Amino acid sequence: MKKVLLGSVAAALTACAPATSTNFAPAALEQAPSINVQVGLAPTMPKLKTFTVIPLVQITDQAQATGITAQHLAFQARNYMEMLGYSFVNKVEDADLSVLVDASSRYSETYVPPTQYTAPAYVPGTTATYNSNSGGSFNYGGASSGWGTYTGRTSGTVTVPGYYTSRTYVAPGYTRGYHYPAITVLIYDVKTQQQQVSASAVGTSQNPDVRVSMQNLMYETFAKMPLANDPQNVIKSGRIGVSFAPWTADGNNYYPIITAVDKDQPAARAGIVSGDFILSIDGQPTLNKPIADLDVMIAGEANQERTLVINRGTETRTVKLRMVQR
């Protein structure tokens, strides 16, 4: 699992989970998700090769993901199974494994009451200037000499040093709301009907579109599942040193997003970083392509050249990479 293979394959699932970047940000979770993956005793899954994906809504009306959401869920599950080394087929009768998937998202608000707290506060020192006026009368020369008057003015400064005191503050109450995306994945051996994997995950997100917010859940859940013993991925002698996975930032369009970049490899030297989208490979658009197709597009021999159009936020550029020996 730790070996980085060409393009995506299993390496993308064992690389660092997607982090926050311009392209990753819409799918970011507010905290670490809760993930539960249970693999059956003596599973046959690693020995099998093919699979199909069935949205749970096709089996029960109790499923939450319907319509376009169910289609997106199936597409994501397909990609992660292919990254584990299994080969997708359309018909369940042609498959070794059936992957059942469902997803949901609920919104909940919590009221956070006002909070009162006391904190130290420094009162700075001050310097004050004062003026004093004085006056009076006096007798000069004795009783027969007469009286006179006098006035006087005195000024100066007084410094009051700074000091610490305490002040009480009140933070007003507020309402905080989050979306809670959740997924369920069940995998069965088609021939024996033995359950291979039972998995569920839930996260916390600010994105209301479950097609986007569930991606980190899917990514990390499938990363805990068994790899195929005989991977069906296309692997050739060349490599550019990246791992990727299909990703959507808007809930509609999927592009391969870089999940890991190997140090001192062609991609790293060209400035490609985790979170970059690959928009095309040698002039072929990557939009909504499954992993199996992307692997074929990027696979090559050592010394072959690949031209990638890379997107990072609002920046798009073309990068030419020469593959090195695997």
DRENDO-1510 file (C-alpha; in Angstrom, 1 decimal, always signed):
<recs>
REC; n; res; u; v; w
REC; 1; MET; +0.0; +0.0; +0.0 .
REC; 2; LYS; +2.9; +2.4; +0.7 .
REC; 3; LYS; +4.5; +2.1; -2.7 .
REC; 4; VAL; +3.6; +4.9; -5.1 .
REC; 5; LEU; +2.4; +3.6; -8.4 .
REC; 6; LEU; +2.0; +5.5; -11.6 .
REC; 7; GLY; -0.8; +8.1; -11.6 .
REC; 8; SER; -3.4; +7.1; -9.1 .
REC; 9; VAL; -3.9; +3.4; -8.4 .
REC; 10; ALA; -3.6; +2.4; -4.7 .
REC; 11; ALA; -1.0; +5.0; -3.9 .
REC; 12; ALA; -3.5; +7.9; -4.0 .
REC; 13; LEU; -5.5; +6.2; -1.3 .
REC; 14; THR; -2.4; +5.7; +0.9 .
REC; 15; ALA; -1.0; +9.2; +0.4 .
REC; 16; CYS; -2.0; +11.9; +2.7 .
REC; 17; ALA; -5.8; +12.5; +2.8 .
REC; 18; PRO; -6.9; +15.6; +0.8 .
REC; 19; ALA; -5.9; +18.7; +2.6 .
REC; 20; THR; -7.3; +22.2; +2.3 .
REC; 21; SER; -6.3; +24.1; -0.9 .
REC; 22; THR; -8.1; +26.2; -3.3 .
REC; 23; ASN; -9.4; +23.1; -5.2 .
REC; 24; PHE; -9.8; +20.9; -2.1 .
REC; 25; ALA; -11.5; +23.5; +0.0 .
REC; 26; PRO; -15.2; +23.0; -1.0 .
REC; 27; ALA; -14.9; +19.4; +0.3 .
REC; 28; ALA; -13.1; +20.2; +3.5 .
REC; 29; LEU; -14.4; +18.8; +6.7 .
REC; 30; GLU; -14.5; +20.8; +9.9 .
REC; 31; GLN; -13.0; +18.0; +12.0 .
REC; 32; ALA; -11.7; +14.5; +11.6 .
REC; 33; PRO; -14.5; +12.2; +10.4 .
REC; 34; SER; -15.8; +9.2; +12.2 .
REC; 35; ILE; -15.1; +6.1; +10.1 .
REC; 36; ASN; -15.9; +2.5; +10.8 .
REC; 37; VAL; -14.7; -0.2; +8.3 .
REC; 38; GLN; -15.2; -3.9; +9.2 .
REC; 39; VAL; -13.6; -6.5; +6.9 .
REC; 40; GLY; -15.1; -10.0; +7.1 .
REC; 41; LEU; -13.1; -13.0; +8.4 .
REC; 42; ALA; -11.0; -14.6; +5.7 .
REC; 43; PRO; -12.3; -12.3; +3.0 .
REC; 44; THR; -12.2; -13.5; -0.6 .
REC; 45; MET; -12.2; -9.9; -1.9 .
REC; 46; PRO; -8.4; -9.5; -2.4 .
REC; 47; LYS; -8.4; -12.6; -4.6 .
REC; 48; LEU; -11.1; -11.4; -6.9 .
REC; 49; LYS; -10.7; -9.0; -9.9 .
REC; 50; THR; -14.0; -7.4; -11.1 .
REC; 51; PHE; -16.7; -5.4; -9.5 .
REC; 52; THR; -19.8; -3.4; -10.2 .
REC; 53; VAL; -21.4; -0.6; -8.2 .
REC; 54; ILE; -25.1; -0.5; -7.2 .
REC; 55; PRO; -26.6; +2.5; -5.5 .
REC; 56; LEU; -28.7; +1.2; -2.6 .
REC; 57; VAL; -31.7; +3.1; -3.9 .
REC; 58; GLN; -32.0; +0.4; -6.6 .
REC; 59; ILE; -32.6; -2.2; -3.9 .
REC; 60; THR; -34.6; -0.4; -1.2 .
REC; 61; ASP; -36.7; +2.8; -1.1 .
REC; 62; GLN; -35.2; +3.5; +2.3 .
REC; 63; ALA; -32.0; +4.7; +0.7 .
REC; 64; GLN; -31.2; +8.4; +1.0 .
REC; 65; ALA; -29.2; +9.0; -2.1 .
REC; 66; THR; -31.4; +9.2; -5.2 .
REC; 67; GLY; -31.2; +10.6; -8.7 .
REC; 68; ILE; -28.0; +12.5; -9.7 .
REC; 69; THR; -26.6; +12.1; -6.1 .
REC; 70; ALA; -26.8; +8.3; -6.4 .
REC; 71; GLN; -25.0; +8.5; -9.8 .
REC; 72; HIS; -22.2; +10.6; -8.3 .
REC; 73; LEU; -21.9; +8.3; -5.4 .
REC; 74; ALA; -21.6; +5.3; -7.7 .
REC; 75; PHE; -18.9; +7.1; -9.8 .
REC; 76; GLN; -16.9; +7.9; -6.7 .
REC; 77; ALA; -17.1; +4.3; -5.5 .
REC; 78; ARG; -16.0; +3.0; -8.9 .
REC; 79; ASN; -12.9; +5.2; -8.9 .
REC; 80; TYR; -11.8; +4.2; -5.4 .
REC; 81; MET; -12.3; +0.5; -6.2 .
REC; 82; GLU; -10.2; +0.9; -9.3 .
REC; 83; MET; -7.6; +2.6; -7.3 .
REC; 84; LEU; -7.5; -0.5; -5.1 .
REC; 85; GLY; -6.7; -2.6; -8.1 .
REC; 86; TYR; -10.1; -4.0; -9.1 .
REC; 87; SER; -11.6; -3.8; -12.6 .
REC; 88; PHE; -15.1; -2.2; -13.2 .
REC; 89; VAL; -17.8; -4.1; -15.2 .
REC; 90; ASN; -21.3; -2.8; -15.9 .
REC; 91; LYS; -23.3; -5.9; -15.2 .
REC; 92; VAL; -23.6; -7.7; -11.8 .
REC; 93; GLU; -23.6; -11.1; -13.5 .
REC; 94; ASP; -20.1; -10.3; -14.9 .
REC; 95; ALA; -18.7; -9.1; -11.6 .
REC; 96; ASP; -16.9; -10.9; -8.8 .
REC; 97; LEU; -17.9; -8.2; -6.3 .
REC; 98; SER; -21.0; -6.0; -5.8 .
REC; 99; VAL; -20.5; -2.7; -4.1 .
REC; 100; LEU; -23.6; -1.2; -2.6 .
REC; 101; VAL; -23.5; +2.5; -1.7 .
REC; 102; ASP; -25.7; +5.1; +0.0 .
REC; 103; ALA; -25.2; +8.6; +1.2 .
REC; 104; SER; -27.1; +11.3; +3.1 .
REC; 105; SER; -26.6; +14.8; +4.6 .
REC; 106; ARG; -28.5; +16.5; +7.4 .
REC; 107; TYR; -28.3; +20.0; +8.7 .
REC; 108; SER; -28.4; +20.9; +12.4 .
REC; 109; GLU; -28.0; +24.1; +14.3 .
REC; 110; THR; -26.7; +24.6; +17.8 .
REC; 111; TYR; -27.2; +27.7; +19.9 .
REC; 112; VAL; -24.1; +28.8; +21.8 .
REC; 113; PRO; -25.2; +31.0; +24.8 .
REC; 114; PRO; -23.4; +34.2; +25.8 .
REC; 115; THR; -20.2; +33.7; +27.6 .
REC; 116; GLN; -18.8; +36.0; +30.4 .
REC; 117; TYR; -15.1; +35.9; +31.1 .
REC; 118; THR; -12.6; +38.0; +33.0 .
REC; 119; ALA; -9.2; +38.9; +31.6 .
REC; 120; PRO; -6.3; +41.0; +32.9 .
REC; 121; ALA; -6.1; +44.5; +31.5 .
REC; 122; TYR; -3.2; +47.0; +31.6 .
REC; 123; VAL; -4.0; +50.7; +32.4 .
REC; 124; PRO; -1.1; +52.7; +31.0 .
REC; 125; GLY; +0.7; +55.3; +33.1 .
REC; 126; THR; -0.1; +59.1; +32.7 .
REC; 127; THR; +1.8; +62.3; +33.3 .
REC; 128; ALA; -0.1; +65.4; +34.5 .
REC; 129; THR; +1.0; +69.0; +34.6 .
REC; 130; TYR; -0.2; +71.2; +37.4 .
REC; 131; ASN; -0.2; +75.0; +37.9 .
REC; 132; SER; -0.7; +76.7; +41.3 .
REC; 133; ASN; -1.5; +80.4; +41.7 .
REC; 134; SER; -1.0; +82.2; +45.1 .
REC; 135; GLY; -1.5; +85.8; +46.3 .
REC; 136; GLY; -1.8; +88.0; +49.5 .
REC; 137; SER; -0.9; +91.2; +51.2 .
REC; 138; PHE; +2.0; +92.1; +53.5 .
REC; 139; ASN; +3.1; +94.9; +55.6 .
REC; 140; TYR; +6.4; +96.5; +54.7 .
REC; 141; GLY; +8.5; +98.7; +56.8 .
REC; 142; GLY; +6.6; +98.4; +60.1 .
REC; 143; ALA; +3.3; +99.8; +61.3 .
REC; 144; SER; +3.8; +103.3; +59.7 .
REC; 145; SER; +5.0; +102.1; +56.4 .
REC; 146; GLY; +1.9; +100.6; +54.8 .
REC; 147; TRP; +0.6; +97.5; +53.1 .
REC; 148; GLY; +1.4; +95.9; +49.8 .
REC; 149; THR; +0.2; +92.9; +47.8 .
REC; 150; TYR; +1.9; +89.9; +46.1 .
REC; 151; THR; +1.0; +87.2; +43.6 .
REC; 152; GLY; +2.9; +83.9; +42.7 .
REC; 153; ARG; +2.7; +81.0; +40.2 .
REC; 154; THR; +4.1; +77.5; +40.6 .
REC; 155; SER; +4.0; +74.7; +38.0 .
REC; 156; GLY; +5.2; +71.0; +37.8 .
REC; 157; THR; +4.4; +67.5; +36.6 .
REC; 158; VAL; +3.1; +64.4; +38.4 .
REC; 159; THR; +3.6; +60.9; +36.9 .
REC; 160; VAL; +1.0; +58.1; +37.7 .
REC; 161; PRO; +2.6; +54.7; +36.9 .
REC; 162; GLY; +0.8; +52.1; +34.8 .
REC; 163; TYR; -0.9; +49.2; +36.6 .
REC; 164; TYR; -2.8; +45.9; +35.9 .
REC; 165; THR; -6.4; +45.4; +36.8 .
REC; 166; SER; -9.1; +43.0; +35.6 .
REC; 167; ARG; -12.1; +43.6; +33.3 .
REC; 168; THR; -15.1; +41.5; +32.6 .
REC; 169; TYR; -16.2; +40.9; +29.0 .
REC; 170; VAL; -19.4; +39.3; +27.6 .
REC; 171; ALA; -19.3; +37.4; +24.3 .
REC; 172; PRO; -22.8; +37.5; +22.7 .
REC; 173; GLY; -24.6; +34.2; +22.0 .
REC; 174; TYR; -24.8; +32.9; +18.5 .
REC; 175; THR; -26.2; +30.1; +16.4 .
REC; 176; ARG; -23.8; +27.7; +14.6 .
REC; 177; GLY; -25.0; +25.3; +11.9 .
REC; 178; TYR; -23.3; +22.4; +10.1 .
REC; 179; HIS; -24.1; +19.8; +7.5 .
REC; 180; TYR; -23.4; +16.2; +8.5 .
REC; 181; PRO; -22.6; +14.1; +5.4 .
REC; 182; ALA; -22.7; +10.3; +5.9 .
REC; 183; ILE; -22.0; +7.3; +3.7 .
REC; 184; THR; -22.6; +3.5; +3.8 .
REC; 185; VAL; -20.6; +1.0; +1.8 .
REC; 186; LEU; -21.4; -2.8; +1.7 .
REC; 187; ILE; -19.3; -5.1; -0.5 .
REC; 188; TYR; -20.3; -8.7; -1.3 .
REC; 189; ASP; -18.8; -11.7; -3.1 .
REC; 190; VAL; -21.3; -12.1; -5.9 .
REC; 191; LYS; -20.8; -15.9; -6.2 .
REC; 192; THR; -21.1; -16.8; -2.5 .
REC; 193; GLN; -23.0; -13.7; -1.3 .
REC; 194; GLN; -20.6; -13.5; +1.6 .
REC; 195; GLN; -20.2; -10.0; +2.9 .
REC; 196; GLN; -16.6; -8.7; +2.5 .
REC; 197; VAL; -16.8; -5.2; +3.9 .
REC; 198; SER; -19.3; -3.2; +5.9 .
REC; 199; ALA; -18.3; +0.5; +6.2 .
REC; 200; SER; -19.9; +3.7; +7.4 .
REC; 201; ALA; -18.6; +7.2; +7.9 .
REC; 202; VAL; -19.9; +10.6; +9.0 .
REC; 203; GLY; -18.3; +14.0; +8.9 .
REC; 204; THR; -19.0; +17.7; +9.6 .
REC; 205; SER; -19.1; +20.2; +6.7 .
REC; 206; GLN; -20.1; +23.7; +5.8 .
REC; 207; ASN; -21.0; +22.5; +2.3 .
REC; 208; PRO; -24.7; +21.7; +1.7 .
REC; 209; ASP; -23.9; +19.6; -1.4 .
REC; 210; VAL; -23.3; +16.0; -0.3 .
REC; 211; ARG; -21.8; +15.2; -3.7 .
REC; 212; VAL; -18.9; +17.4; -2.7 .
REC; 213; SER; -18.8; +17.0; +1.1 .
REC; 214; MET; -18.8; +13.2; +1.0 .
REC; 215; GLN; -15.6; +12.9; -1.0 .
REC; 216; ASN; -13.2; +12.9; +2.0 .
REC; 217; LEU; -15.4; +10.3; +3.6 .
REC; 218; MET; -15.3; +8.1; +0.5 .
REC; 219; TYR; -11.5; +8.7; +0.1 .
REC; 220; GLU; -10.6; +7.7; +3.7 .
REC; 221; THR; -13.1; +4.9; +3.9 .
REC; 222; PHE; -11.9; +3.0; +0.8 .
REC; 223; ALA; -8.3; +3.6; +2.0 .
REC; 224; LYS; -9.0; +1.1; +4.8 .
REC; 225; MET; -10.3; -1.7; +2.4 .
REC; 226; PRO; -8.3; -4.7; +1.1 .
REC; 227; LEU; -6.2; -4.2; -2.0 .
REC; 228; ALA; -6.5; -6.5; -4.9 .
REC; 229; ASN; -3.8; -9.2; -4.9 .
REC; 230; ASP; -3.6; -9.0; -8.7 .
REC; 231; PRO; -4.1; -5.3; -9.5 .
REC; 232; GLN; -5.7; -4.6; -12.9 .
REC; 233; ASN; -4.2; -1.1; -13.2 .
REC; 234; VAL; -2.1; -0.1; -16.2 .
REC; 235; ILE; +1.6; +0.2; -15.1 .
REC; 236; LYS; +4.5; +0.9; -17.5 .
REC; 237; SER; +8.2; +1.7; -17.0 .
REC; 238; GLY; +7.9; +5.5; -16.8 .
REC; 239; ARG; +6.7; +7.7; -14.0 .
REC; 240; ILE; +6.2; +11.4; -13.4 .
REC; 241; GLY; +5.9; +11.1; -9.6 .
REC; 242; VAL; +2.3; +12.0; -8.7 .
REC; 243; SER; -0.8; +10.3; -7.3 .
REC; 244; PHE; -4.3; +11.6; -8.1 .
REC; 245; ALA; -8.0; +10.9; -7.7 .
REC; 246; PRO; -11.0; +12.2; -9.5 .
REC; 247; TRP; -12.4; +15.2; -7.5 .
REC; 248; THR; -15.3; +17.6; -7.9 .
REC; 249; ALA; -15.2; +21.2; -6.4 .
REC; 250; ASP; -18.7; +22.1; -7.8 .
REC; 251; GLY; -20.7; +18.9; -7.5 .
REC; 252; ASN; -20.8; +18.4; -11.3 .
REC; 253; ASN; -17.4; +18.2; -12.9 .
REC; 254; TYR; -14.7; +15.8; -11.9 .
REC; 255; TYR; -11.0; +16.3; -12.7 .
REC; 256; PRO; -8.1; +14.3; -11.4 .
REC; 257; ILE; -6.7; +16.2; -8.4 .
REC; 258; ILE; -3.1; +15.7; -7.2 .
REC; 259; THR; -3.1; +14.0; -3.8 .
REC; 260; ALA; +0.7; +13.5; -3.5 .
REC; 261; VAL; +3.9; +14.5; -5.2 .
REC; 262; ASP; +7.1; +12.5; -4.9 .
REC; 263; LYS; +10.2; +14.5; -4.0 .
REC; 264; ASP; +12.8; +15.1; -6.7 .
REC; 265; GLN; +10.6; +13.6; -9.5 .
REC; 266; PRO; +9.6; +15.3; -12.7 .
REC; 267; ALA; +6.3; +16.6; -11.4 .
REC; 268; ALA; +7.9; +18.1; -8.3 .
REC; 269; ARG; +10.6; +19.8; -10.3 .
REC; 270; ALA; +8.0; +21.3; -12.5 .
REC; 271; GLY; +6.3; +22.9; -9.5 .
REC; 272; ILE; +3.2; +20.7; -9.4 .
REC; 273; VAL; +1.8; +20.5; -5.8 .
REC; 274; SER; -0.9; +18.6; -4.0 .
REC; 275; GLY; -4.3; +20.1; -4.8 .
REC; 276; ASP; -3.6; +20.9; -8.4 .
REC; 277; PHE; -6.2; +19.8; -11.0 .
REC; 278; ILE; -5.1; +18.0; -14.2 .
REC; 279; LEU; -7.4; +19.4; -16.9 .
REC; 280; SER; -5.9; +17.5; -19.8 .
REC; 281; ILE; -3.2; +15.0; -20.7 .
REC; 282; ASP; -1.5; +15.3; -24.1 .
REC; 283; GLY; -4.5; +17.3; -25.3 .
REC; 284; GLN; -7.1; +14.8; -24.1 .
REC; 285; PRO; -9.6; +16.3; -21.6 .
REC; 286; THR; -9.7; +14.6; -18.3 .
REC; 287; LEU; -13.2; +15.8; -17.4 .
REC; 288; ASN; -15.4; +13.1; -15.8 .
REC; 289; LYS; -13.0; +10.3; -16.7 .
REC; 290; PRO; -12.8; +7.3; -14.4 .
REC; 291; ILE; -9.4; +6.3; -12.9 .
REC; 292; ALA; -9.0; +3.4; -15.3 .
REC; 293; ASP; -9.2; +5.7; -18.3 .
REC; 294; LEU; -6.9; +8.3; -16.6 .
REC; 295; ASP; -4.3; +5.6; -15.9 .
REC; 296; VAL; -4.2; +4.7; -19.6 .
REC; 297; MET; -3.9; +8.3; -20.6 .
REC; 298; ILE; -0.9; +9.0; -18.4 .
REC; 299; ALA; +0.9; +5.7; -18.6 .
REC; 300; GLY; +4.1; +5.7; -20.6 .
REC; 301; GLU; +7.6; +4.4; -20.9 .
REC; 302; ALA; +10.7; +6.0; -19.4 .
REC; 303; ASN; +11.9; +9.1; -21.5 .
REC; 304; GLN; +8.4; +9.6; -23.0 .
REC; 305; GLU; +7.0; +13.1; -22.7 .
REC; 306; ARG; +3.6; +14.0; -21.2 .
REC; 307; THR; +2.0; +17.4; -21.6 .
REC; 308; LEU; -0.3; +18.3; -18.7 .
REC; 309; VAL; -2.6; +21.4; -18.4 .
REC; 310; ILE; -2.6; +22.2; -14.7 .
REC; 311; ASN; -5.1; +24.3; -12.7 .
REC; 312; ARG; -4.5; +25.9; -9.3 .
REC; 313; GLY; -7.4; +28.1; -8.3 .
REC; 314; THR; -7.6; +30.9; -10.9 .
REC; 315; GLU; -4.2; +29.9; -12.5 .
REC; 316; THR; -4.0; +27.5; -15.4 .
REC; 317; ARG; -0.6; +26.6; -17.0 .
REC; 318; THR; +0.8; +23.9; -19.4 .
REC; 319; VAL; +3.6; +21.7; -18.1 .
REC; 320; LYS; +5.8; +19.3; -20.2 .
REC; 321; LEU; +7.2; +16.4; -18.2 .
REC; 322; ARG; +9.7; +13.7; -19.3 .
REC; 323; MET; +9.1; +10.4; -17.6 .
REC; 324; VAL; +11.8; +8.7; -15.6 .
REC; 325; GLN; +12.5; +5.0; -15.0 .
REC; 326; ARG; +10.2; +3.5; -12.4 .
</recs>
